[in-house]
Amino acid sequence: MRVRMTKGILALLTVGMVVLTACGTTTLTTPIVGASVKINTDSAALGNTLDVPTLFAERNDPNLIYLWGCELRTGTARFYTSTDHGFSWTEGTAPSLSPYTDCGPGSGQPLNFRTTMAEGSDGTLFVAYAAENPAANGPRNVLVGRSTDKGHNWTVVAVDTPPQPAAGKKPEVDFEPHVAVDPSNPKNVVVTFRHSGAGNPTRPFMATSTDGGAT
């Protein structure tokens, strides 16, 4: 579990749940914790497998909160938005790039699920995550989704796509991606991730963009 403090909101993430503190303009000496809010509406009979939730607050609107997660049972990405400081949520369009549409365990070496969000000074929202082609039985790839309209629409690019493995060999995998944006220049975006496979030790890698994440 991760605890992240973002613009006056202390959020404790559980599977499909968020616990929020109420924060005003005055300084609080103790946190005021509200009731848990269930975000996803999946049937309990199917099992709630929404995982790796990441919470992020809009830089210019503390009432606008984003949440990204992955449905591990189906490999489907999920994106939710709250406009009332996290008390109610609406599911929207999640970033996706064909053929890398499975962000779940997939078929090849499921490693350390993680995703991160960041926002540029121009308001562009970024999501970094790993996914694979569900039909290829191959590698996991690092992808970055970009939204310029507060998460309503996404443009997704592949940061790194390892090659298909040779017959009888395990696939290479990219995992644990993180994205950061230069606070003084939103065109400068950095993505770090870990890479494992092909008989090589796990190593950290870094990819940089000078065009706002387009390449």
Residue frames as a rotation matrix with the C-alpha (Angstrom) as fourth column:
MET 1
0.575 0.818 0.000 0.00
0.818 -0.575 0.000 0.00
0.000 0.000 -1.000 0.00
ARG 2
-0.575 -0.721 0.387 1.07
0.708 -0.675 -0.208 3.56
0.411 0.154 0.898 -0.61
VAL 3
0.383 0.621 -0.684 0.11
0.800 -0.594 -0.092 6.72
-0.463 -0.512 -0.724 1.23
ARG 4
-0.478 -0.515 0.712 0.31
0.826 -0.539 0.164 9.86
0.299 0.666 0.683 -0.86
MET 5
0.034 0.458 -0.888 -0.29
0.607 -0.715 -0.345 13.43
-0.794 -0.528 -0.303 0.29
THR 6
-0.658 -0.179 0.732 -1.48
0.741 -0.331 0.585 15.60
0.137 0.926 0.350 -2.57
LYS 7
-0.723 0.307 0.619 -2.83
-0.051 -0.917 0.395 19.13
0.689 0.253 0.679 -2.20
GLY 8
-0.561 0.475 0.678 -4.51
-0.823 -0.405 -0.398 18.82
0.086 -0.781 0.619 1.17
ILE 9
0.601 0.773 -0.205 -5.83
-0.748 0.634 0.196 15.31
0.281 0.035 0.959 0.64
LEU 10
-0.555 -0.703 0.444 -4.49
-0.794 0.607 -0.031 12.33
-0.248 -0.370 -0.895 2.54
ALA 11
0.434 0.743 -0.509 -5.64
-0.874 0.483 -0.040 9.23
0.216 0.462 0.860 0.71
LEU 12
-0.475 -0.482 0.736 -5.25
-0.596 0.792 0.134 5.66
-0.648 -0.375 -0.663 1.90
LEU 13
-0.061 0.418 -0.906 -5.80
-0.965 0.207 0.160 3.39
0.254 0.884 0.391 -1.08
THR 14
-0.389 0.005 0.921 -7.23
-0.291 0.948 -0.128 -0.09
-0.874 -0.318 -0.368 -0.82
VAL 15
-0.911 0.061 0.409 -8.65
0.386 0.475 0.791 -2.27
-0.146 0.878 -0.456 -3.58
GLY 16
-0.356 0.801 0.481 -11.39
0.618 -0.185 0.764 -0.13
0.701 0.569 -0.429 -5.07
MET 17
0.615 0.578 -0.535 -11.64
0.777 -0.331 0.535 2.00
0.132 -0.745 -0.653 -1.92
VAL 18
-0.329 -0.694 0.640 -10.45
0.365 -0.718 -0.592 5.44
0.871 0.039 0.490 -0.86
VAL 19
0.370 0.354 -0.859 -10.36
0.927 -0.193 0.320 6.95
-0.052 -0.915 -0.400 2.62
LEU 20
-0.027 -0.307 0.951 -10.24
0.504 -0.826 -0.252 10.74
0.863 0.473 0.177 2.57
THR 21
-0.425 -0.090 -0.901 -9.49
0.846 -0.394 -0.360 13.44
-0.323 -0.915 0.244 5.09
ALA 22
0.638 0.641 0.425 -11.43
0.720 -0.692 -0.037 16.64
0.271 0.330 -0.904 5.17
CYS 23
-0.378 -0.838 -0.394 -9.11
0.882 -0.455 0.121 19.64
-0.281 -0.302 0.911 4.90
GLY 24
0.770 0.635 0.059 -10.05
0.630 -0.744 -0.220 23.29
-0.096 0.207 -0.974 4.99
THR 25
0.507 -0.568 0.648 -8.13
0.136 -0.690 -0.711 26.52
0.851 0.449 -0.273 4.87
THR 26
0.601 -0.290 0.745 -7.21
-0.784 -0.397 0.478 26.38
0.157 -0.871 -0.466 8.56
THR 27
-0.415 -0.842 -0.343 -4.35
-0.655 0.539 -0.530 24.32
0.631 0.005 -0.775 9.94
LEU 28
0.737 0.659 -0.151 -5.45
-0.412 0.615 0.672 20.99
0.536 -0.433 0.725 11.42
THR 29
-0.105 -0.774 0.624 -3.61
-0.994 0.095 -0.049 19.47
-0.021 -0.626 -0.780 14.35
THR 30
-0.530 -0.005 0.848 -5.21
-0.149 0.985 -0.088 16.05
-0.835 -0.173 -0.523 13.86
PRO 31
-0.961 0.182 -0.210 -6.58
-0.191 0.113 0.975 14.43
0.201 0.977 -0.074 10.67
ILE 32
-0.195 0.959 0.205 -10.33
-0.665 0.024 -0.746 14.26
-0.721 -0.282 0.633 10.18
VAL 33
-0.971 -0.240 -0.010 -11.04
-0.185 0.720 0.669 10.93
-0.153 0.651 -0.743 8.50
GLY 34
-0.140 0.967 -0.214 -14.29
-0.973 -0.174 -0.149 10.38
-0.182 0.187 0.965 6.66
ALA 35
0.413 0.401 0.818 -16.06
-0.284 0.910 -0.303 7.17
-0.865 -0.107 0.490 5.70
SER 36
-0.673 -0.641 0.368 -14.63
0.089 0.424 0.901 4.90
-0.734 0.640 -0.228 3.02
VAL 37
0.228 0.691 -0.686 -16.01
-0.734 -0.340 -0.587 5.36
-0.639 0.637 0.430 -0.48
LYS 38
-0.035 -0.183 0.982 -16.41
0.408 0.895 0.181 2.42
-0.912 0.407 0.043 -2.87
ILE 39
-0.354 -0.222 -0.908 -15.30
-0.573 -0.716 0.399 3.50
-0.739 0.662 0.126 -6.33
ASN 40
-0.862 0.026 -0.506 -15.82
-0.439 0.462 0.771 0.53
0.254 0.887 -0.387 -8.65
THR 41
-0.077 0.959 0.274 -19.28
-0.955 0.008 -0.295 -1.01
-0.286 -0.285 0.915 -9.01
ASP 42
-0.547 -0.183 -0.817 -18.33
-0.545 0.819 0.181 -4.60
0.635 0.544 -0.548 -9.90
SER 43
0.600 0.793 -0.103 -20.56
-0.504 0.475 0.721 -7.37
0.621 -0.381 0.685 -8.62
ALA 44
0.096 -0.547 0.831 -19.28
-0.959 0.171 0.224 -9.01
-0.265 -0.819 -0.508 -5.47
ALA 45
0.768 0.257 0.587 -20.05
-0.158 0.964 -0.215 -12.38
-0.621 0.072 0.780 -7.06
LEU 46
0.884 -0.464 0.062 -17.38
0.153 0.162 -0.975 -11.72
0.443 0.871 0.214 -9.68
GLY 47
0.343 -0.786 -0.514 -14.82
0.895 0.106 0.433 -10.57
-0.286 -0.609 0.740 -7.18
ASN 48
0.995 -0.045 -0.085 -13.47
-0.061 -0.981 -0.184 -7.03
-0.075 0.188 -0.979 -6.95
THR 49
0.420 -0.891 0.173 -10.01
0.820 0.454 0.349 -7.27
-0.390 -0.005 0.921 -8.47
LEU 50
0.792 -0.189 0.580 -9.36
0.156 -0.857 -0.492 -3.60
0.590 0.480 -0.649 -9.23
ASP 51
0.589 -0.676 -0.442 -5.76
0.739 0.230 0.633 -3.18
-0.326 -0.700 0.635 -8.15
VAL 52
-0.422 -0.904 0.075 -2.70
0.901 -0.409 0.146 -0.89
-0.102 0.129 0.986 -8.28
PRO 53
0.651 0.722 0.232 -4.84
0.742 -0.671 0.005 2.20
0.159 0.168 -0.973 -7.63
THR 54
-0.598 -0.800 -0.046 -3.12
0.801 -0.594 -0.082 5.55
0.038 -0.086 0.996 -8.05
LEU 55
0.521 0.801 -0.296 -4.70
0.832 -0.554 -0.035 8.76
-0.191 -0.228 -0.955 -6.76
PHE 56
-0.652 -0.731 0.202 -3.85
0.758 -0.630 0.170 12.23
0.003 0.264 0.965 -8.06
ALA 57
0.251 0.719 -0.648 -5.29
0.665 -0.615 -0.425 15.70
-0.703 -0.324 -0.633 -7.42
GLU 58
0.456 0.011 0.890 -5.69
0.783 -0.480 -0.396 18.32
0.422 0.877 -0.228 -10.15
ARG 59
-0.486 -0.832 -0.267 -3.11
0.860 -0.401 -0.316 21.05
0.156 -0.383 0.910 -9.55
ASN 60
-0.926 0.115 0.360 -5.54
-0.083 -0.991 0.105 23.95
0.369 0.067 0.927 -10.01
ASP 61
0.027 0.984 0.178 -8.69
-0.740 -0.100 0.665 22.40
0.672 -0.149 0.725 -8.52
PRO 62
-0.797 -0.438 0.415 -8.48
-0.601 0.513 -0.613 20.55
0.055 -0.738 -0.673 -5.17
ASN 63
0.017 0.884 0.467 -11.99
-0.681 0.352 -0.642 19.15
-0.732 -0.307 0.608 -5.70
LEU 64
0.717 0.196 -0.669 -11.00
-0.676 0.427 -0.600 17.37
0.168 0.883 0.439 -8.93
ILE 65
-0.051 -0.682 0.730 -9.39
-0.705 0.542 0.457 14.00
-0.707 -0.491 -0.508 -8.16
TYR 66
0.291 0.057 -0.955 -8.25
-0.846 0.482 -0.229 11.30
0.448 0.874 0.188 -10.58
LEU 67
0.089 -0.301 0.949 -7.86
-0.628 0.723 0.288 7.58
-0.773 -0.622 -0.125 -9.91
TRP 68
0.140 -0.167 -0.976 -6.28
-0.889 0.414 -0.198 5.01
0.437 0.895 -0.090 -12.21
GLY 69
-0.051 -0.170 0.984 -6.39
-0.671 0.735 0.092 1.24
-0.739 -0.656 -0.151 -11.63
CYS 70
-0.565 -0.187 -0.803 -6.16
-0.754 0.513 0.411 -2.09
0.335 0.838 -0.431 -13.41
GLU 71
0.538 0.770 0.344 -8.77
-0.822 0.570 0.010 -4.84
-0.188 -0.288 0.939 -13.41
LEU 72
-0.436 -0.874 0.212 -6.48
-0.811 0.484 0.329 -7.82
-0.391 -0.028 -0.920 -12.82
ARG 73
-0.068 0.479 0.875 -9.12
0.033 0.878 -0.478 -10.40
-0.997 -0.004 -0.076 -13.75
THR 74
0.758 0.453 0.469 -9.58
0.481 0.098 -0.871 -9.01
-0.441 0.886 -0.144 -17.27
GLY 75
-0.284 -0.941 0.183 -6.48
0.893 -0.191 0.407 -6.85
-0.348 0.279 0.895 -17.73
THR 76
0.272 0.506 0.819 -8.65
0.771 -0.624 0.129 -3.80
0.576 0.596 -0.560 -18.40
ALA 77
-0.843 -0.537 -0.037 -7.44
0.476 -0.712 -0.517 -0.33
0.251 -0.453 0.855 -17.39
ARG 78
0.299 0.936 -0.184 -9.87
0.921 -0.233 0.312 1.78
0.250 -0.262 -0.932 -15.36
PHE 79
-0.836 -0.486 0.255 -9.97
0.410 -0.861 -0.300 5.56
0.366 -0.146 0.919 -14.89
TYR 80
0.206 0.904 -0.376 -12.27
0.954 -0.099 0.284 7.40
0.219 -0.417 -0.882 -12.48
THR 81
-0.660 -0.342 0.669 -12.85
0.247 -0.940 -0.236 11.08
0.710 0.010 0.704 -11.73
SER 82
0.050 0.654 -0.755 -14.28
0.997 -0.081 -0.004 12.83
-0.064 -0.752 -0.656 -8.69
THR 83
-0.263 -0.078 0.962 -15.37
0.395 -0.918 0.034 16.46
0.880 0.389 0.272 -8.81
ASP 84
0.618 0.551 0.560 -16.34
-0.310 -0.484 0.818 16.69
0.722 -0.680 -0.129 -5.14
HIS 85
0.019 -0.749 0.662 -13.08
-0.964 -0.189 -0.186 16.00
0.265 -0.635 -0.726 -3.31
GLY 86
-0.797 -0.467 -0.384 -13.44
-0.429 0.884 -0.185 12.21
0.425 0.017 -0.905 -3.56
PHE 87
-0.567 0.635 0.524 -16.92
-0.527 0.210 -0.824 11.72
-0.633 -0.743 0.216 -2.11
SER 88
0.586 0.690 0.425 -18.42
-0.054 0.557 -0.829 10.40
-0.809 0.463 0.363 -5.38
TRP 89
-0.502 -0.864 -0.047 -16.79
-0.266 0.102 0.959 8.96
-0.823 0.494 -0.280 -8.49
THR 90
0.705 0.650 -0.283 -17.54
-0.456 0.111 -0.883 8.56
-0.543 0.752 0.374 -12.20
GLU 91
0.017 -0.698 0.716 -15.84
0.424 0.654 0.627 6.01
-0.906 0.293 0.307 -14.44
GLY 92
0.547 0.095 -0.832 -14.45
-0.580 -0.674 -0.458 7.51
-0.604 0.733 -0.314 -17.63
THR 93
0.934 -0.264 -0.240 -12.24
-0.081 0.496 -0.864 6.51
0.347 0.827 0.442 -20.55
ALA 94
0.620 -0.771 0.143 -8.95
-0.017 0.168 0.986 4.93
-0.784 -0.614 0.091 -19.54
PRO 95
0.119 -0.657 -0.745 -5.77
-0.945 -0.305 0.119 5.18
-0.305 0.689 -0.657 -21.64
SER 96
0.444 0.008 0.896 -5.25
0.099 0.993 -0.058 2.25
-0.890 0.114 0.441 -24.00
LEU 97
0.020 -0.497 -0.868 -3.01
-0.932 -0.324 0.164 1.47
-0.362 0.805 -0.469 -26.96
SER 98
0.898 0.312 0.310 -3.62
-0.166 0.893 -0.417 -1.47
-0.407 0.324 0.854 -29.31
PRO 99
0.208 0.547 -0.811 -2.33
-0.151 0.837 0.526 -4.15
0.967 0.013 0.256 -29.27
TYR 100
-0.750 -0.578 -0.322 -0.99
0.233 0.224 -0.946 -3.59
0.619 -0.785 -0.033 -25.72
THR 101
-0.115 0.873 0.475 -4.39
-0.479 -0.467 0.743 -3.74
0.870 -0.142 0.471 -24.05
ASP 102
0.643 0.319 -0.696 -3.74
0.347 0.689 0.636 -6.10
0.683 -0.651 0.332 -21.12
CYS 103
-0.017 -0.636 0.771 -2.43
-0.588 -0.618 -0.522 -4.32
0.808 -0.463 -0.364 -18.02
GLY 104
0.788 0.372 0.491 -3.15
-0.615 0.448 0.649 -7.32
0.021 -0.813 0.582 -15.81
PRO 105
0.315 -0.693 0.649 -0.99
-0.330 0.561 0.759 -10.35
-0.890 -0.453 -0.052 -14.98
GLY 106
0.414 -0.123 -0.902 -1.04
-0.910 -0.068 -0.408 -11.44
-0.011 0.990 -0.140 -18.61
SER 107
0.981 0.000 -0.195 0.87
-0.044 0.974 -0.223 -14.42
0.190 0.227 0.955 -19.88
GLY 108
0.341 -0.938 -0.054 4.47
0.433 0.208 -0.877 -13.38
0.834 0.276 0.477 -19.38
GLN 109
-0.414 -0.707 -0.573 6.17
0.811 -0.001 -0.585 -13.03
0.413 -0.707 0.574 -16.01
PRO 110
0.575 0.661 0.482 3.79
0.329 -0.727 0.603 -10.75
0.749 -0.188 -0.635 -14.09
LEU 111
-0.312 -0.810 -0.497 6.09
0.885 -0.057 -0.462 -8.49
0.346 -0.584 0.735 -12.09
ASN 112
-0.579 -0.177 -0.795 5.42
0.676 -0.651 -0.347 -5.77
-0.456 -0.738 0.497 -9.55
PHE 113
0.114 0.717 0.687 2.32
0.897 -0.372 0.240 -3.96
0.427 0.589 -0.686 -10.75
ARG 114
-0.228 -0.161 -0.960 2.67
0.636 -0.772 -0.022 -0.21
-0.738 -0.615 0.278 -10.42
THR 115
0.078 0.224 0.971 1.50
0.882 -0.470 0.037 2.93
0.465 0.854 -0.234 -12.15
THR 116
-0.436 -0.236 -0.868 2.02
0.681 -0.717 -0.147 6.64
-0.588 -0.655 0.474 -11.58
MET 117
0.536 0.584 0.610 0.44
0.819 -0.535 -0.208 9.93
0.205 0.611 -0.765 -12.62
ALA 118
-0.480 -0.633 -0.607 1.93
0.675 -0.709 0.205 13.38
-0.560 -0.312 0.768 -13.07
GLU 119
0.663 0.714 0.224 0.76
0.717 -0.519 -0.466 16.75
-0.217 0.470 -0.856 -14.39
GLY 120
-0.381 -0.794 0.473 2.63
0.890 -0.454 -0.045 19.37
0.250 0.404 0.880 -16.39
SER 121
-0.670 0.069 -0.739 2.42
0.346 -0.852 -0.393 23.09
-0.657 -0.519 0.547 -15.72
ASP 122
-0.857 0.389 -0.338 0.30
-0.504 -0.497 0.706 23.36
0.106 0.776 0.622 -18.88
GLY 123
-0.046 0.907 0.419 -2.33
-0.908 0.137 -0.395 21.02
-0.416 -0.399 0.817 -17.39
THR 124
0.114 0.046 -0.992 -1.39
-0.695 0.717 -0.047 17.91
0.710 0.696 0.113 -19.38
LEU 125
0.450 0.129 0.884 -2.08
-0.793 0.514 0.328 14.78
-0.412 -0.848 0.333 -17.32
PHE 126
-0.180 -0.612 -0.770 0.27
-0.794 0.552 -0.254 11.80
0.580 0.566 -0.586 -17.68
VAL 127
0.690 0.294 0.662 -0.23
-0.615 0.721 0.321 8.14
-0.383 -0.628 0.678 -16.73
ALA 128
-0.271 -0.805 -0.527 2.68
-0.898 0.409 -0.162 5.68
0.346 0.429 -0.834 -16.91
TYR 129
0.411 0.438 0.800 1.84
-0.681 0.730 -0.050 1.97
-0.606 -0.524 0.598 -16.86
ALA 130
-0.752 -0.654 -0.084 2.88
-0.577 0.591 0.565 -1.44
-0.319 0.473 -0.821 -18.21
ALA 131
0.398 0.897 0.192 0.81
-0.583 0.409 -0.702 -3.67
-0.708 0.167 0.686 -20.50
GLU 132
-0.707 -0.627 0.327 1.14
-0.174 0.603 0.779 -6.48
-0.685 0.494 -0.535 -22.99
ASN 133
-0.370 0.543 -0.754 -0.43
-0.878 0.060 0.475 -7.77
0.303 0.838 0.454 -26.17
PRO 134
0.042 0.418 0.907 -2.84
-0.776 0.586 -0.234 -10.44
-0.630 -0.694 0.349 -24.84
ALA 135
0.928 0.369 -0.039 -2.56
-0.298 0.680 -0.670 -12.45
-0.221 0.633 0.742 -28.07
ALA 136
0.519 -0.793 -0.321 1.24
-0.605 -0.075 -0.793 -12.46
0.605 0.605 -0.518 -28.33
ASN 137
0.944 -0.203 -0.261 2.28
0.326 0.699 0.636 -14.38
0.053 -0.686 0.726 -25.20
GLY 138
0.231 -0.898 0.373 5.17
0.642 -0.148 -0.752 -11.98
0.731 0.414 0.543 -25.15
PRO 139
-0.678 -0.693 -0.245 6.81
0.641 -0.394 -0.658 -9.08
0.360 -0.603 0.712 -23.36
ARG 140
0.459 0.698 -0.549 5.37
0.843 -0.538 0.020 -6.42
-0.282 -0.472 -0.835 -21.11
ASN 141
-0.229 -0.440 0.868 5.76
0.777 -0.620 -0.110 -2.88
0.587 0.649 0.484 -22.42
VAL 142
-0.469 0.045 -0.882 5.93
0.644 -0.666 -0.376 0.57
-0.604 -0.745 0.284 -20.84
LEU 143
-0.158 0.540 0.827 3.27
0.831 -0.380 0.406 3.00
0.533 0.751 -0.389 -22.06
VAL 144
-0.811 -0.021 -0.585 2.45
0.378 -0.782 -0.495 6.63
-0.447 -0.623 0.642 -21.30
GLY 145
0.027 0.885 0.464 -1.00
0.974 -0.129 0.188 8.11
0.227 0.447 -0.866 -21.69
ARG 146
-0.926 -0.306 -0.221 -1.45
0.341 -0.929 -0.142 11.89
-0.162 -0.207 0.965 -22.09
SER 147
0.074 0.981 0.178 -4.64
0.988 -0.096 0.120 13.89
0.135 0.167 -0.977 -21.62
THR 148
-0.898 -0.361 0.252 -5.09
0.355 -0.932 -0.068 17.60
0.260 0.028 0.965 -22.24
ASP 149
-0.308 0.868 0.390 -8.78
-0.439 -0.493 0.751 17.67
0.844 0.060 0.532 -21.20
LYS 150
-0.315 0.098 0.944 -8.63
-0.949 -0.041 -0.313 16.43
0.008 -0.994 0.105 -17.60
GLY 151
-0.786 -0.177 0.593 -8.78
-0.307 0.944 -0.124 12.73
-0.537 -0.280 -0.796 -18.42
HIS 152
0.303 0.951 -0.057 -11.72
-0.506 0.110 -0.855 12.73
-0.807 0.288 0.515 -20.84
ASN 153
0.985 -0.059 -0.160 -9.59
-0.118 0.440 -0.890 11.69
0.123 0.896 0.427 -23.83
TRP 154
0.464 -0.850 0.249 -6.15
-0.168 0.192 0.967 10.09
-0.870 -0.491 -0.054 -24.06
THR 155
0.703 -0.453 -0.549 -3.25
-0.557 0.130 -0.820 9.82
0.443 0.882 -0.161 -26.46
VAL 156
0.758 -0.394 0.521 -1.04
-0.214 0.604 0.768 6.82
-0.617 -0.693 0.373 -25.64
VAL 157
0.501 -0.688 -0.525 2.51
-0.714 0.014 -0.700 6.17
0.488 0.726 -0.484 -26.82
ALA 158
0.905 -0.296 -0.305 4.84
0.380 0.885 0.269 3.23
0.190 -0.360 0.914 -26.26
VAL 159
0.693 -0.710 0.126 7.98
-0.691 -0.604 0.398 4.14
-0.206 -0.363 -0.909 -24.33
ASP 160
-0.520 -0.854 -0.016 9.65
-0.832 0.502 0.235 0.75
-0.193 0.135 -0.972 -24.62
THR 161
0.691 0.722 -0.038 8.53
-0.700 0.655 -0.284 -2.43
-0.181 0.223 0.958 -26.40
PRO 162
-0.269 -0.833 0.482 10.88
-0.612 0.535 0.582 -5.40
-0.743 -0.139 -0.654 -25.91
PRO 163
-0.451 0.044 -0.891 11.13
-0.840 0.316 0.441 -7.90
0.301 0.948 -0.106 -28.79
GLN 164
0.721 0.688 -0.082 9.21
-0.652 0.713 0.256 -11.15
0.235 -0.131 0.963 -28.98
PRO 165
0.121 -0.710 0.694 11.10
-0.716 0.422 0.556 -13.98
-0.688 -0.564 -0.457 -27.25
ALA 166
-0.487 -0.353 -0.799 12.74
-0.795 0.558 0.238 -16.76
0.362 0.751 -0.552 -29.20
ALA 167
0.419 0.693 -0.586 11.06
-0.413 0.720 0.557 -20.16
0.809 0.009 0.588 -29.08
GLY 168
0.409 -0.174 -0.896 11.35
0.629 0.765 0.139 -21.68
0.661 -0.621 0.422 -25.62
LYS 169
-0.712 -0.702 -0.012 12.65
0.529 -0.526 -0.665 -18.46
0.461 -0.480 0.747 -24.07
LYS 170
0.002 0.684 -0.730 10.94
0.921 -0.286 -0.265 -16.36
-0.390 -0.671 -0.631 -21.41
PRO 171
0.455 0.226 0.862 9.74
0.671 -0.724 -0.164 -12.93
0.586 0.652 -0.480 -22.53
GLU 172
-0.771 -0.637 -0.002 11.43
0.530 -0.639 -0.557 -9.71
0.353 -0.430 0.831 -21.48
VAL 173
0.328 0.919 -0.219 9.37
0.889 -0.222 0.402 -7.53
0.320 -0.327 -0.889 -19.20
ASP 174
-0.684 -0.352 0.639 9.26
0.102 -0.914 -0.393 -3.83
0.722 -0.204 0.661 -18.36
PHE 175
0.267 0.790 -0.552 7.65
0.755 0.185 0.629 -2.97
0.599 -0.585 -0.547 -15.04
GLU 176
0.224 -0.036 -0.974 7.32
0.868 -0.447 0.216 -0.40
-0.443 -0.894 -0.069 -12.24
PRO 177
-0.235 -0.313 0.920 7.15
0.772 -0.635 -0.019 2.69
0.590 0.706 0.391 -14.50
HIS 178
0.095 0.220 -0.971 7.29
0.741 -0.667 -0.078 6.20
-0.664 -0.712 -0.226 -13.02
VAL 179
0.087 -0.022 0.996 6.65
0.844 -0.530 -0.085 9.47
0.529 0.848 -0.028 -14.85
ALA 180
0.062 -0.117 -0.991 7.79
0.693 -0.710 0.127 12.99
-0.718 -0.695 0.037 -13.94
VAL 181
0.539 0.187 0.821 7.42
0.754 -0.542 -0.372 16.36
0.375 0.820 -0.433 -15.67
ASP 182
-0.615 -0.788 0.026 9.87
0.737 -0.586 -0.336 19.25
0.280 -0.187 0.942 -15.53
PRO 183
0.116 0.738 -0.664 8.07
0.872 -0.396 -0.288 21.90
-0.475 -0.546 -0.690 -13.41
SER 184
-0.145 -0.233 -0.962 9.64
-0.076 -0.966 0.245 24.71
-0.987 0.108 0.122 -15.46
ASN 185
-0.515 -0.021 -0.857 9.04
-0.845 -0.155 0.512 23.17
-0.144 0.988 0.062 -18.91
PRO 186
0.230 0.719 0.656 6.12
-0.563 0.648 -0.513 20.77
-0.794 -0.251 0.554 -19.54
LYS 187
0.658 -0.055 -0.751 7.77
-0.703 0.311 -0.639 19.60
0.268 0.949 0.166 -22.75
ASN 188
-0.421 -0.885 -0.197 10.42
-0.670 0.450 -0.591 17.76
0.612 -0.116 -0.783 -20.73
VAL 189
0.653 0.677 0.338 9.06
-0.752 0.526 0.398 14.43
0.092 -0.514 0.853 -19.50
VAL 190
-0.526 -0.845 -0.102 11.00
-0.789 0.529 -0.314 11.57
0.319 -0.085 -0.944 -17.90
VAL 191
0.734 0.679 -0.037 9.91
-0.624 0.695 0.357 7.95
0.268 -0.238 0.934 -17.50
THR 192
-0.497 -0.844 0.202 11.89
-0.862 0.452 -0.230 5.46
0.102 -0.289 -0.952 -15.43
PHE 193
0.716 0.696 -0.057 11.21
-0.684 0.716 0.143 1.72
0.140 -0.063 0.988 -15.33
ARG 194
-0.139 -0.712 0.688 12.80
-0.644 0.593 0.483 -1.63
-0.752 -0.376 -0.541 -14.58
HIS 195
0.444 0.182 -0.877 13.63
-0.855 0.380 -0.354 -4.19
0.269 0.907 0.324 -17.27
SER 196
-0.162 -0.441 0.883 14.17
-0.651 0.720 0.241 -7.90
-0.741 -0.536 -0.404 -16.81
GLY 197
0.772 0.504 0.386 14.60
-0.144 0.732 -0.666 -10.93
-0.619 0.459 0.638 -19.04
ALA 198
0.867 -0.393 -0.305 16.60
-0.260 0.166 -0.951 -12.48
0.425 0.904 0.042 -21.87
GLY 199
0.533 -0.671 -0.516 19.07
0.734 0.670 -0.114 -13.86
0.422 -0.317 0.849 -19.33
ASN 200
-0.369 -0.657 0.658 20.11
0.221 -0.749 -0.624 -10.39
0.903 -0.085 0.421 -18.19
PRO 201
-0.639 0.134 -0.758 19.83
0.764 -0.003 -0.645 -9.07
-0.089 -0.991 -0.101 -14.63
THR 202
0.504 0.860 0.077 17.05
0.858 -0.509 0.071 -6.65
0.101 0.030 -0.994 -13.77
ARG 203
-0.648 -0.757 -0.081 18.21
0.757 -0.652 0.035 -3.11
-0.079 -0.038 0.996 -14.47
PRO 204
0.205 0.686 -0.698 16.76
0.441 -0.701 -0.560 0.40
-0.874 -0.193 -0.446 -14.24
PHE 205
-0.488 -0.294 0.822 16.22
0.869 -0.249 0.428 2.38
0.079 0.923 0.377 -17.43
MET 206
-0.127 0.440 -0.889 15.21
0.294 -0.839 -0.457 5.97
-0.947 -0.320 -0.023 -18.15
ALA 207
-0.249 0.139 0.959 13.50
0.963 -0.074 0.260 7.42
0.107 0.988 -0.115 -21.21
THR 208
-0.481 0.018 -0.876 13.30
0.319 -0.928 -0.194 11.15
-0.816 -0.373 0.441 -21.88
SER 209
0.104 0.572 0.813 11.00
0.993 -0.112 -0.047 13.27
0.064 0.812 -0.580 -24.02
THR 210
-0.759 -0.361 -0.542 11.44
0.396 -0.916 0.056 16.91
-0.517 -0.172 0.839 -25.09
ASP 211
-0.855 0.514 0.066 8.10
-0.210 -0.461 0.862 17.19
0.474 0.723 0.502 -26.91
GLY 212
-0.328 0.762 0.559 5.65
-0.944 -0.290 -0.158 16.74
0.041 -0.580 0.814 -24.08
GLY 213
-0.301 0.148 0.942 5.66
-0.404 0.875 -0.266 12.95
-0.864 -0.461 -0.204 -24.18
ALA 214
0.626 0.566 -0.537 4.81
-0.703 0.112 -0.702 12.55
-0.337 0.817 0.468 -27.86
THR 215
0.657 -0.500 -0.564 8.09
-0.113 0.675 -0.729 10.71
0.745 0.543 0.387 -28.53
